[in-house]
């Protein structure tokens, strides 16, 4: 295969080489198409589907550029980026993602990503952006070797305390003299990341967050992926072939918790012996009642044999009362006909109460920072200072951003379906 070289321009050094590109993508079809585009441009390409493969592969051969998806099973792209940059701060990383949110771009920049490109994009845009990212990383490396970078990094702790460290200490941790918090020393005072939005309209295809859920077998302890379309299938462990009894044990990693909330299929039980437990509905309409033929059997006081139907949708759960005199209530109001139980809404069925887990996002929202903190970040950046406002682990910050993306895409899909139904009526 003929290997391509992207010209870095006049940086006072040799051109930035881009021979081998590592593509991190868990969707086989997307990975195949991306590989074909890059190979047609003359590059050597290898694809990796998760963090484990990435860290193993990079120890064998250092890529010239990493093309990194953010929403991945297990370790998110944000976490992969953080780990790779700690190992090699000059490794060019281009985030290639469907997440358009400003909050996502800010987190990627904070973790050291060199570029941020949203899908879908034209092949020439992808190739051009890879070139720019390679040039940027190459120039930074050349500047450091040539002694052109400033000898210190200025930044602030989340408490507002100004901090200053030698350039050679970047990537290390320092204790804030004011609040005693442990703060990471950034790569540079203000991170400049190449950011490009999609060339075409991004339809934000609705992904099923539940495919990122892992179940723990109560018999052998094996972790395995939840089959979101068929919860009954998920009750059989693929390792020991034994059937799970009672509630499924969902692994509580940040991304799993985000997936649970974003699915809008999880009810928190607020009363009775199972108070505090979460109950996940199958992705179809079911009947709740005390009759043993019901999909969801509940035997508490005041529950009719066939009390109500529950149907998950992108906007919440459609509830239809079947109980006659007993009644079904949403947010303490008795419903008649199909009524939507939205994120955070309260469902009362007899003496049982449930709350739908999830958040109702603004479909036009792009950021989720506190307004005061966002303003402080902006002011600090204008002075060339990096400001750390969150002391949460990267996995939690990443899960928050990904959940917001899922929530917004899901709601957009639901509103579009409503509009289509109105136009077709």
LUMLO-896064 format. One record per residue: x, y, z of N, C-alpha, C in turn. Coordinates in steps of 0.2 Angstrom, whole numbers, plus 2048, in hexadecimal, padded with zeros to 3 digits. Atoms other than C-alpha are relative to their C-alpha. Layout:
N
R  nu  nv  nw  cau  cav  caw  cu  cv  cw
R  X  Y  Z  X  Y  Z  X  Y  Z
...
// end
This chain:
425
R  nu  nv  nw  cau  cav  caw  cu  cv  cw
R  804  7FA  800  800  800  800  804  806  800
R  7FC  7F9  800  806  812  7FC  7FE  804  806
R  802  7FC  7FA  807  81C  80C  800  807  7FE
R  801  7F9  802  801  82E  80B  804  804  806
R  7FD  7FB  7FC  80A  83D  813  7FC  806  800
R  803  7FA  800  801  84C  819  805  806  801
R  7FB  7FB  7FF  80B  85C  817  7FE  805  805
R  801  7FC  7FA  80D  866  827  800  807  7FF
R  7FF  7F9  801  811  876  81F  807  802  803
R  7F9  7FE  7FD  820  881  825  800  801  807
R  800  800  7F9  822  87D  837  807  800  802
R  7F9  800  7FE  835  87E  836  803  7F9  801
R  7FE  807  800  836  86B  836  7FE  7FC  7FA
R  803  804  805  832  85C  82B  7F9  800  800
R  808  801  800  820  859  825  7FE  7FB  805
R  803  805  7FC  814  851  831  7FE  7FA  7FD
R  802  806  803  813  83F  82C  7FA  7FD  802
R  807  804  7FF  802  836  82B  800  7FA  7FC
R  800  807  804  805  824  826  7FB  7FC  803
R  804  805  7FC  7FC  81A  833  7FA  804  804
R  805  7FD  7FC  7EB  81F  839  7FC  7FB  804
R  804  805  7FB  7E2  816  848  7F9  803  800
R  807  7FE  800  7CF  817  846  7FD  7FC  805
R  804  803  7FA  7C5  814  856  7F9  801  7FF
R  808  800  802  7B3  80F  851  7FD  7F9  801
R  803  806  7FE  7A8  802  858  7FB  7FD  7FB
R  804  802  805  79C  802  849  803  7FD  7FA
R  7FC  803  805  7A3  7F5  83D  7FF  803  7F9
R  802  7FD  806  79A  7FD  82E  804  807  7FF
R  7FD  7F9  800  7A0  80F  832  808  7FF  800
R  7F8  801  800  7B2  808  836  802  7FE  7F9
R  7FE  802  806  7B2  800  825  800  806  7FB
R  800  7FA  805  7AD  810  81B  805  805  802
R  7FB  7FB  7FE  7B9  81B  825  807  7FD  7FE
R  7FA  803  802  7C7  80F  822  801  800  7F8
R  800  800  807  7C3  80E  80F  802  807  7FE
R  7FF  7F9  802  7C3  821  80E  808  802  801
R  7F9  7FE  7FE  7D4  823  817  805  7FC  7FC
R  7FC  804  804  7DC  814  80D  800  803  7F9
R  801  7FD  807  7D6  81C  7FD  805  806  7FF
R  7FC  7FB  800  7E0  82B  802  808  7FE  801
R  7F9  803  800  7F0  820  804  803  7FF  807
R  7FE  801  7F9  7F0  81D  817  800  7F9  802
R  801  806  7FD  7F3  80E  821  7FB  801  806
R  805  7FF  7FB  7E4  80B  82C  7FE  7FA  804
R  802  806  7FC  7E0  7FF  83A  7FA  803  805
R  806  7FF  7FC  7CF  7FF  843  800  7FD  807
R  800  802  7F9  7CC  7FD  856  7F9  802  803
R  807  7FF  7FE  7BB  7FB  85E  7FF  802  807
R  801  7FE  7F9  7BE  7FF  871  807  802  803
R  7FA  7FE  7FD  7CB  806  87D  805  7FA  801
R  7FC  805  7FF  7D2  7F5  881  804  7FF  7FA
R  7FC  801  806  7D7  7F2  86F  805  806  7FE
R  7FC  7FA  801  7DD  804  86D  807  800  804
R  7FA  800  7FC  7E9  803  87C  805  7FA  7FE
R  7FB  806  802  7F0  7F2  876  803  802  7F9
R  7FD  7FE  807  7F2  7F8  864  805  805  800
R  7FB  7FA  800  7FB  808  868  806  7FE  803
R  7F9  802  7FD  808  7FF  872  804  7FC  7FB
R  7FC  804  805  80C  7F5  863  802  805  7FA
R  7FE  7FC  806  80C  803  856  7FD  807  801
R  802  7F9  7FF  80B  816  859  7FD  803  7FA
R  803  7FD  806  7FE  81E  84D  803  807  7FF
R  7FF  7F9  801  801  82E  844  7FA  805  802
R  806  7FD  7FD  7EF  833  848  7FB  7FB  802
R  806  804  7FD  7E1  82C  852  7FA  803  7FE
R  806  7FE  802  7D0  82E  84B  7FB  7FD  805
R  803  803  7FA  7C5  82C  85B  7F9  801  800
R  807  7FF  7FF  7B3  829  85D  7FF  801  808
R  801  7FE  7F9  7AC  82F  86E  7FB  7FB  804
R  805  805  7FC  79D  823  872  802  7F9  7FE
R  7FD  807  801  7A5  812  874  7FE  7FC  806
R  801  804  7FB  7A1  803  87E  805  7FF  805
R  7FB  800  7FA  7AA  802  88F  803  807  801
R  7FC  7FA  7FF  7B7  810  88F  7FE  805  7FA
R  802  7FB  805  7B1  820  886  806  803  7FC
R  7FA  7FD  804  7BB  829  879  803  806  804
R  7FD  7FB  7FC  7BD  837  885  806  7FD  805
R  7FB  804  7FC  7C6  82B  891  806  7FE  7FD
R  7FB  802  805  7D0  824  883  805  805  7FF
R  7FC  7FA  802  7D6  835  87E  804  802  806
R  7FC  7FE  7FA  7DB  839  890  806  7FC  801
R  7FB  805  7FF  7E5  829  892  806  801  7FB
R  7FB  800  805  7EE  82B  881  804  806  801
R  7FC  7FA  7FF  7F3  83D  884  804  800  806
R  7FC  800  7FA  7FA  839  895  806  7FC  7FE
R  7FA  804  802  805  82C  88C  804  804  7FB
R  7FC  7FD  806  80A  837  87D  7FC  806  7FE
R  804  7FA  801  804  849  87D  800  803  7F9
R  7FF  7FE  807  80A  84B  86B  7FC  7FC  7FB
R  804  805  805  7FF  83D  864  7FA  804  7FE
R  805  7FC  803  7F3  846  858  7F9  7FC  801
R  806  803  7FF  7E1  841  85D  7FA  805  7FD
R  806  7FD  803  7D2  846  852  7FA  7FD  802
R  806  803  7FE  7C1  843  85A  7FB  800  7FA
R  804  801  806  7B5  83D  84D  7F9  7FD  803
R  806  802  7FC  7A3  83D  854  7FA  802  7FE
R  806  7FE  802  791  83F  852  7FD  805  806
R  802  7FB  7FB  790  84A  862  802  807  7FE
R  7FF  7F9  802  78E  85C  85D  800  805  806
R  801  7FC  7FA  78D  863  86F  806  804  801
R  7FB  7FB  7FE  798  872  874  803  7FD  806
R  7FD  803  7FA  79A  869  885  805  7FA  7FE
R  7FB  805  802  7A2  85A  87C  806  803  7FD
R  7FA  7FD  803  7AE  865  872  804  802  806
R  7FC  7FE  7FA  7B3  86D  883  804  7FB  804
R  7FD  805  7FD  7B6  85D  88B  806  7FD  7FC
R  7FB  803  804  7C0  856  87D  806  804  800
R  7FA  7FB  7FF  7CB  866  87D  804  7FF  806
R  7FD  801  7FA  7CE  864  88F  804  7FA  801
R  7FC  807  800  7D4  852  88D  806  800  7FB
R  7FA  7FF  804  7E0  858  880  7FF  7FE  7F8
R  801  802  807  7D8  853  86F  802  806  7FC
R  7FE  7FB  805  7DF  85C  860  7FB  802  7FB
R  805  7FE  805  7D0  85C  855  7F9  7FD  802
R  807  802  7FE  7BD  85A  856  7FC  801  7F9
R  804  800  807  7B3  855  846  7FA  7FC  801
R  806  803  7FF  7A1  851  846  7FE  7FC  7FA
R  803  804  805  798  844  83B  7F9  803  7FE
R  7FC  803  806  793  843  82D  804  805  7FD
R  7FC  7FB  804  7A1  84B  823  802  7FD  7F9
R  7FD  802  807  7A8  84A  811  807  7FD  801
R  7F9  803  7FF  7B7  83F  80F  806  805  7FF
R  7FB  7FB  800  7C1  84E  80A  801  805  806
R  800  7FD  7FA  7BC  857  81A  804  7FC  805
R  7FD  805  7FB  7C2  848  824  808  800  7FF
R  7F9  801  801  7D3  847  81B  803  807  801
R  7FD  7FA  7FF  7D6  85A  81C  800  801  808
R  7FF  7FF  7F9  7D2  85A  82F  805  7FC  803
R  7FA  804  7FE  7DE  84C  832  806  803  7FF
R  7FA  7FD  802  7EB  856  829  801  806  805
R  7FF  7FA  7FB  7E8  866  834  802  7FD  807
R  7FE  802  7F9  7E8  85C  844  807  7FD  800
R  7F9  803  800  7F8  853  83F  805  806  800
R  7FC  7FA  800  800  864  83B  800  804  806
R  801  7FC  7FA  7FA  86C  84B  805  7FC  805
R  7FC  804  7FB  802  85E  856  807  800  7FE
R  7F9  800  803  812  85E  84B  803  807  802
R  7FD  7F9  7FF  814  871  84D  801  801  808
R  7FF  7FF  7F9  811  870  860  807  7FC  802
R  7FA  804  7FF  81F  862  861  806  804  7FE
R  7FB  7FC  803  82A  86D  856  802  806  804
R  800  7FA  7FC  827  87C  861  804  7FF  806
R  7FD  802  7F9  82C  873  871  807  7FE  7FF
R  7F9  802  801  83C  86C  86A  804  806  7FE
R  7FD  7FA  802  840  87D  863  800  805  806
R  800  7FB  7FA  83D  885  874  7FC  806  7FF
R  805  7FA  801  82F  890  86D  7FA  801  805
R  806  800  7FB  822  88B  87A  802  804  806
R  7FF  7FC  7FA  820  896  889  802  7FB  806
R  7FD  804  7FA  829  88F  899  7FB  7FE  805
R  805  802  7FA  819  88E  8A4  7F9  800  7FD
R  807  801  801  807  88A  8A4  7FC  803  805
R  805  7FC  7FB  7FA  895  8AC  7F9  7FD  800
R  806  803  800  7EA  88D  8B2  7FD  802  807
R  803  7FF  7FA  7DD  88E  8C0  7FC  7FA  802
R  804  805  7FD  7D5  882  8CC  7F9  801  800
R  808  7FF  800  7C2  880  8CD  7FE  805  805
R  801  7FB  7FA  7C3  88B  8DD  802  807  7FD
R  7FE  7FA  803  7CA  899  8D2  807  802  801
R  7F9  7FF  7FE  7DC  898  8D9  804  800  7FA
R  7FB  800  805  7E9  89D  8CC  806  7FC  801
R  7FB  805  7FF  7F6  890  8C9  805  801  7FA
R  7FB  800  806  806  890  8BF  806  7FB  801
R  7FB  805  800  812  882  8BB  805  800  7FA
R  7FB  801  805  821  87E  8B1  7FD  7FC  7FA
R  802  804  806  81E  878  89F  802  7F9  801
R  7FE  807  800  827  868  8A3  7FC  7FC  805
R  805  803  7FC  81A  864  8B0  7F9  7FE  7FE
R  807  801  802  80B  863  8A5  7FF  7F9  800
R  802  806  800  801  854  8A6  800  7FD  807
R  800  803  7FA  805  851  8B8  7FA  803  805
R  805  7FE  7FB  7FA  855  8C8  803  805  805
R  7FD  7FB  7FB  7FC  864  8D4  7FA  801  805
R  805  7FE  7FB  7F3  868  8E4  7FF  807  801
R  802  7F9  7FF  7EA  878  8E5  802  803  807
R  7FE  7FE  7F9  7F1  883  8F3  7FB  803  803
R  806  7FD  7FD  7E0  88B  8F6  7FB  7FB  803
R  805  805  7FE  7D4  87C  8F6  802  7F9  801
R  7FD  806  7FF  7E0  86E  8F7  7FD  7FA  7FB
R  803  804  805  7D7  866  8E8  806  7FE  7FB
R  7FB  802  805  7E2  85B  8DC  7FE  802  7F9
R  801  7FD  807  7E3  864  8CB  805  7FD  7FB
R  7FB  802  805  7EA  85D  8BB  803  807  7FC
R  7FC  7FA  804  7F7  869  8B2  7FE  7FF  7F9
R  801  801  808  7F1  86C  8A0  806  800  7FC
R  7FB  801  805  7FB  869  891  803  807  7FE
R  7FE  7F9  801  7FB  87C  88E  7FB  804  803
R  805  7FC  7FC  7F2  88B  895  7F9  800  7FD
R  807  801  803  7E4  88B  888  801  7FB  7FA
R  7FF  805  805  7E2  87C  87D  7FC  802  7F9
R  803  7FE  807  7DE  881  86A  7FF  7F9  7FD
R  802  806  804  7D4  873  862  7FD  801  7FA
R  803  7FF  806  7D0  872  850  7F9  7FD  800
R  807  803  800  7BD  870  84F  7FC  802  7FA
R  804  7FF  806  7B2  86D  840  7F9  7FC  801
R  807  803  800  79F  869  83F  7FF  7FC  7FA
R  802  804  806  797  85D  833  7FF  804  7FA
R  801  7FD  806  797  862  821  7F8  800  7FE
R  807  801  802  785  85B  81F  7FC  801  807
R  804  800  7FB  776  85C  82A  800  7F9  804
R  800  806  7FC  778  850  839  7FA  7FE  803
R  807  803  7FD  768  846  83C  801  7FD  807
R  7FF  803  7F9  76F  840  84C  7FC  7F9  801
R  804  806  800  769  82E  849  800  7FD  807
R  802  802  7F9  761  827  859  804  7FA  802
R  7FC  806  7FE  76D  81B  861  7FC  7FD  806
R  803  802  7FA  767  80F  86E  805  7FF  806
R  7FB  800  7FB  770  813  87E  801  7F9  804
R  7FF  806  7FC  76C  802  886  805  7FB  7FE
R  7FB  805  803  778  7F9  87B  807  801  804
R  7FA  7FF  7FC  785  801  887  800  7FE  807
R  801  802  7F9  77E  7F9  896  803  7F9  801
R  7FD  806  7FF  787  7EA  89E  7FC  7FD  806
R  803  803  7FB  77F  7DD  8A9  805  7FB  804
R  7FC  805  7FC  787  7D3  8B7  7FC  7FA  802
R  803  806  7FE  782  7C1  8B9  800  7FE  807
R  800  801  7F9  77C  7BD  8CA  803  7F9  802
R  7FE  807  7FE  782  7AB  8C9  808  7FF  7FF
R  7F9  801  801  794  7AC  8C1  804  806  800
R  7FC  7F9  800  798  7BF  8C2  802  802  7F9
R  7FD  7FE  807  79B  7C0  8AF  7FC  807  7FE
R  803  7FA  802  798  7D2  8A8  7FE  7FE  7F8
R  802  801  807  78E  7D1  897  7FC  806  7FE
R  804  7FB  802  785  7DD  88C  7F9  7FF  800
R  807  801  800  773  7E0  88E  7FD  800  7F9
R  803  800  807  768  7DC  87F  7FA  804  801
R  805  7FB  7FE  75D  7EB  880  7F9  7FE  7FD
R  806  801  803  750  7E5  874  7FC  7FA  803
R  804  806  7FD  74C  7D5  87E  803  7FF  807
R  7FE  801  7F9  74E  7D6  891  800  7F9  802
R  801  807  7FE  749  7C4  892  807  7FC  7FE
R  7FA  803  802  758  7BF  888  806  802  804
R  7FA  7FE  7FC  764  7C9  893  800  7FD  807
R  800  804  7FA  75E  7BE  8A2  804  7FA  800
R  7FB  806  801  769  7B0  89B  807  802  7FF
R  7F9  7FF  800  77B  7B1  89F  803  7FC  7FA
R  7FD  804  805  785  7AD  88F  806  7FC  802
R  7FB  804  7FD  793  7A6  89A  7FE  7FA  803
R  803  806  7FC  78A  79A  8A6  7FA  7FE  7FE
R  806  802  802  77A  799  89D  7FA  800  805
R  805  800  7FB  770  79C  8AD  7FC  806  7FF
R  805  7FA  800  761  7A7  8AE  800  804  806
R  800  7FB  7FB  761  7B7  8B8  7F9  800  804
R  806  800  7FC  754  7B8  8C6  7FF  807  803
R  801  7FA  7FD  74C  7C8  8CB  803  806  7FC
R  7FD  7FA  804  753  7D9  8C6  807  7FF  7FD
R  7FA  800  803  761  7DA  8BA  805  805  803
R  7FB  7FC  7FC  771  7E1  8C2  804  804  7FA
R  7FC  7FC  805  777  7EF  8B6  806  803  803
R  7FA  7FD  7FE  789  7F4  8B8  800  808  801
R  801  7F9  7FE  78A  806  8C0  805  804  7FD
R  7FB  7FC  803  798  80D  8B5  7FC  806  7FE
R  804  7FA  802  794  81F  8B0  7FD  800  7FA
R  803  801  807  791  81B  89E  7F9  7FC  800
R  805  805  800  785  80D  8A3  7FA  804  804
R  806  7FC  7FD  77B  819  8AF  7FD  805  7FB
R  803  7FB  805  77A  826  8A1  7FC  7FD  7FB
R  804  804  805  774  819  895  7F9  7FE  803
R  807  801  7FC  766  814  8A2  7FC  806  800
R  804  7F9  800  760  826  8A4  7FE  802  7F9
R  801  7FE  807  761  829  891  7FB  7FC  7FD
R  805  805  803  756  81A  88D  7F9  802  801
R  807  7FF  7FE  747  821  895  7FB  7FA  800
R  803  807  7FF  742  80F  899  801  7FE  807
R  7FF  802  7FA  747  80F  8AB  7FC  804  805
R  804  7FD  7FA  73B  812  8BA  803  7FE  806
R  7FE  801  7FA  741  814  8CB  7FA  7FF  805
R  805  802  7FC  736  80C  8D8  800  804  806
R  800  7FB  7FA  731  818  8E6  7FC  7FD  806
R  804  803  7FA  726  80D  8F1  801  7F9  800
R  800  808  7FF  725  7FB  8F8  807  7FE  802
R  7FA  804  7FD  732  7EE  8FC  806  802  7FB
R  7FB  7FE  805  73C  7F3  8EC  802  807  7FF
R  7FF  7F9  800  73D  805  8F0  807  802  7FE
R  7F9  7FE  801  74C  80D  8E8  803  7FC  7FA
R  7FD  804  805  74F  7FF  8DB  7FD  803  7F9
R  802  7FD  807  74E  803  8C8  7FD  7FA  7FC
R  803  805  804  743  7F9  8BC  800  803  7F9
R  7FF  7FE  807  747  7F9  8A9  7FA  7FD  7FC
R  806  803  804  738  7F7  89D  803  7FE  7F9
R  7FE  802  807  73A  7ED  88D  7FE  805  7FB
R  801  7FB  805  73A  7F7  87D  7FA  7FE  7FC
R  806  802  803  728  7F3  879  7FA  802  805
R  805  7FF  7FC  717  7F6  880  7FE  7FA  805
R  801  805  7FB  713  7EC  890  7FA  802  804
R  806  7FF  7FB  704  7EA  89C  803  7FF  807
R  7FE  800  7F9  707  7EE  8AE  7F9  7FE  804
R  806  802  7FC  6FB  7E5  8BB  801  7FA  804
R  7FF  805  7FB  6F8  7D8  8C8  7FE  7F9  7FD
R  802  807  804  6F2  7CA  8BB  807  7FD  7FE
R  7F9  804  802  700  7BD  8B8  801  800  7F9
R  7FF  7FF  808  6FE  7C0  8A5  803  806  7FE
R  7FE  7F9  801  704  7D2  8A7  808  7FF  7FF
R  7F9  800  801  716  7D5  8A0  804  803  807
R  7FE  7FD  7FA  719  7E0  8B0  7FB  7FE  806
R  805  802  7FB  711  7D7  8BF  801  804  806
R  7FF  7FD  7FA  70E  7E2  8CE  7FA  7FE  805
R  805  803  7FC  704  7DC  8DD  7FE  805  806
R  801  7FB  7FB  703  7EC  8E8  7F9  801  800
R  807  7FE  7FF  6F3  7F3  8EF  7FE  805  7FB
R  803  7FC  804  6E7  7FB  8E3  802  7FF  7F8
R  7FE  801  807  6EF  7F4  8D3  7FB  7FB  7FD
R  805  805  803  6E2  7EC  8C7  803  7FB  7FC
R  7FD  805  803  6E4  7DC  8BE  804  802  7F9
R  7FC  7FD  806  6E9  7E6  8AE  7FF  807  801
R  801  7F9  7FE  6EC  7F7  8B4  802  805  7FB
R  7FE  7FB  805  6F5  801  8A6  805  7FD  7FB
R  7FB  802  805  700  7FF  897  806  805  800
R  7FA  7FC  800  712  806  896  803  7FF  7FA
R  7FD  801  807  71A  80A  885  806  805  800
R  7FA  7FB  801  72C  812  884  800  803  7FA
R  7FF  7FC  806  72E  820  878  806  804  801
R  7FA  7FB  7FF  73C  82C  874  7FF  806  805
R  802  7FA  7FC  733  839  87E  7FE  7FE  808
R  803  803  7FA  72E  82E  88D  7FC  7FA  800
R  804  806  801  722  820  891  7F9  802  7FF
R  808  7FF  801  710  821  88A  7FD  7FB  805
R  803  804  7FB  705  81B  898  7F8  800  7FE
R  807  800  801  6F3  815  895  7FC  7FC  805
R  803  803  7FB  6E7  811  8A3  7FB  7FB  7FE
R  805  805  801  6DD  801  8A3  7FC  7FE  806
R  802  802  7F9  6D8  800  8B5  7F9  801  802
R  806  7FE  7FE  6C7  807  8B5  7FF  805  806
R  801  7FC  7FA  6C3  80E  8C6  806  801  804
R  7FA  7FF  7FC  6D4  80C  8CD  804  806  7FE
R  7FD  7FA  803  6DC  819  8C2  808  800  800
R  7F9  7FF  801  6EE  81D  8BC  802  807  800
R  7FE  7F9  7FF  6F7  82D  8C1  807  802  7FE
R  7FA  7FD  801  705  837  8BA  801  807  803
R  7FF  7FA  7FD  70C  845  8C4  7FA  802  804
R  806  7FF  7FB  6FD  843  8D0  7FA  802  7FC
R  806  7FE  804  6F0  846  8C2  7FE  7F9  7FC
R  803  806  803  6E5  838  8BC  800  800  7F8
R  800  7FF  807  6E7  834  8AA  7FA  7FC  7FC
R  805  803  805  6DB  830  89C  803  7FF  7F9
R  7FD  801  807  6E1  828  88C  807  800  801
R  7F9  800  7FF  6F3  827  888  803  807  802
R  7FC  7FA  7FD  6FE  833  892  807  7FF  800
R  7F9  801  800  710  836  891  803  801  807
R  7FC  800  7FA  71B  833  8A0  807  802  7FE
R  7F9  7FD  802  72A  83F  89D  805  7FE  805
R  7FA  801  7FC  73B  83E  8A4  7FF  804  807
R  801  7FD  7FA  73A  841  8B7  7F9  7FF  803
R  808  800  7FE  727  83E  8B7  7FF  7FA  805
R  802  804  7FB  71E  835  8C5  7FA  7FC  7FE
R  806  804  802  713  826  8C1  7FE  7FC  807
R  803  804  7FB  707  81F  8CE  7FB  7FB  7FE
R  805  806  802  6FE  80E  8CC  7FE  7FD  807
R  802  803  7FA  6F4  809  8DB  805  803  806
R  7FB  7FD  7FB  700  80B  8EA  807  801  7FE
R  7FA  800  802  70F  80A  8E0  802  807  7FC
R  7FE  7FA  803  719  819  8DA  807  7FF  7FC
R  7FA  801  804  727  81A  8CC  802  807  7FE
R  7FE  7FA  804  731  828  8C5  805  7FE  7FA
R  7FC  801  806  738  828  8B4  807  803  800
R  7F9  7FD  7FF  74B  82A  8B4  802  803  7F9
R  7FE  7FD  806  752  836  8A7  7FF  808  801
R  800  7F8  800  754  849  8A3  7FC  802  7F9
R  803  7FD  806  749  854  897  804  805  7FE
R  7FB  7FB  803  756  85D  88D  7FD  805  7FB
R  802  7FB  806  754  86D  882  804  7FD  7FA
R  7FD  803  806  757  866  871  805  805  7FC
R  7FC  7FB  803  760  876  86C  806  802  805
R  7FB  7FF  7FC  76C  875  87B  807  7FE  7FD
R  7F9  802  803  77F  874  877  805  7FF  806
R  7FB  800  7FB  787  876  888  7FC  7FE  807
R  804  802  7FA  783  870  89A  804  802  806
R  7FD  7FD  7FB  78F  87A  8A4  7FC  805  804
R  804  7FA  7FC  789  886  8B2  802  806  7FD
R  7FE  7FA  803  788  897  8AA  805  804  803
R  7FB  7FC  7FD  793  89F  8B7  807  7FD  7FE
R  7FA  803  802  7A0  892  8B4  802  801  7F9
R  7FF  800  808  79F  893  8A1  803  807  7FF
R  7FD  7F9  801  7A2  8A6  8A3  807  801  803
R  7F9  800  7FD  7B1  8A4  8AE  805  7FC  7FC
R  7FC  804  805  7B8  897  8A2  802  805  7FA
R  7FF  7FC  805  7B6  8A4  894  805  806  801
R  7FC  7FB  7FE  7BE  8B2  89D  807  7FE  801
R  7F9  803  7FF  7CD  8A7  8A2  803  7FF  7FA
R  7FE  802  806  7CF  8A1  891  803  806  7FC
R  7FE  7FA  804  7D0  8B3  88A  807  803  803
R  7FA  7FE  7FD  7DF  8B5  896  806  7FB  7FF
R  7FB  806  801  7E8  8A5  890  800  7FC  806
R  800  804  7FA  7E3  89C  8A0  7FB  7FA  7FF
R  804  806  800  7DC  88A  8A1  7FD  800  807
R  804  800  7FA  7CE  889  8AE  7FD  7F9  801
R  803  806  7FF  7C9  879  8B6  7FA  801  805
R  806  7FF  7FC  7B7  879  8BC  7FD  7FA  803
R  803  806  7FE  7B4  867  8BF  805  7FB  803
R  7FB  805  7FD  7BC  85A  8CB  7FD  7F9  7FF
R  802  806  802  7B2  84C  8C4  804  7FC  7FC
R  7FC  804  804  7BA  83D  8BD  7FE  801  7F8
R  802  7FF  807  7BB  83D  8AA  7FB  7FC  7FE
R  805  805  801  7B0  82E  8A9  7F9  803  801
R  806  7FD  7FF  7A2  837  8B1  7FE  806  7FC
R  801  7FB  805  7A4  847  8A7  7FE  7FE  7F9
R  802  803  807  7A4  83D  897  7F9  7FD  800
R  807  802  800  794  834  89C  7FB  805  800
R  804  7FB  800  78C  844  8A0  7FF  803  7F9
R  800  7FD  807  790  84B  88E  7FC  7FB  7FC
R  803  805  804  78B  83A  886  7F9  800  801
R  807  801  7FF  77B  839  88F  7FC  806  7FE
R  804  7FA  803  776  84B  88A  7FF  7FF  7F9
R  800  802  807  77A  846  878  7FA  7FC  7FF
R  805  805  800  76F  837  87A  7F9  803  801
R  806  7FD  7FE  761  841  882  7FD  804  7FB
R  802  7FC  805  761  84E  875  7FE  7FD  7FA
R  802  804  806  761  842  866  7F9  7FD  801
R  806  803  7FF  753  838  86E  7FA  804  800
R  806  7FB  800  748  847  871  7FF  803  7F9
R  801  7FD  806  74B  84E  860  7FC  7FA  7FB
R  803  805  803  746  83D  859  7F8  7FF  802
R  807  800  7FE  736  83D  863  7FC  805  7FE
R  804  7FA  803  731  84E  85E  7FF  800  7F9
R  801  801  807  734  84A  84C  7FB  7FB  7FF
R  805  805  801  729  83B  84E  7F9  803  801
R  807  7FD  7FE  71B  845  856  7FE  805  7FA
R  801  7FB  806  71D  852  847  7FD  7FC  7FA
R  802  804  806  71C  844  83A  7F9  7FD  801
R  807  802  7FF  70C  83D  842  7FB  805  7FF
R  805  7FA  801  704  84E  842  7FF  801  7F9
R  800  7FF  807  708  850  830  7FC  7FB  7FC
R  803  806  803  702  83F  82C  7F8  7FF  802
R  807  800  7FE  6F1  841  835  7FB  803  7FB
// end
